[in-house]
Amino acid sequence: MSRQIKSSGTSLNNYAEALRKLIPAEILIFYFSLMSIAPEQFAAMVAVTIIATIITPFYLMKVSLVKSVKQIVLSTLSLLIYSILFGSLAEFIPETLDWIPTLAVMTWTFIVPFLFVTNKVIEPITTE
């Protein structure tokens, strides 16, 4: 029997929450702190995004002691996608292209779980 799926809010909010869970909370706090002190100009917002994106893998490796390269890459890319869709770069996306980040976050959060599935073969139990 499958589990019951409960939806709260809009689907975009649910995808945003799923994306946030892929990024360490400390990185998001750092990112939003940088955003709050940077001027609201495109160059400044790109700089904030670049700094946070560069720091993410180092934080994961040195502070969180993450050893999985796959997890480090996925979390770093998740921060980049998050910053484009919900963060510093969101306001600079032309209205005619605002569907692209939505498509990206929905596709990304759908694909990520598949990257962690292992293909273990379960041997049948035999009685001899």
Order of alpha helices (4+ residues) and beta strands (2+ residues): alpha-alpha-alpha-alpha-alpha
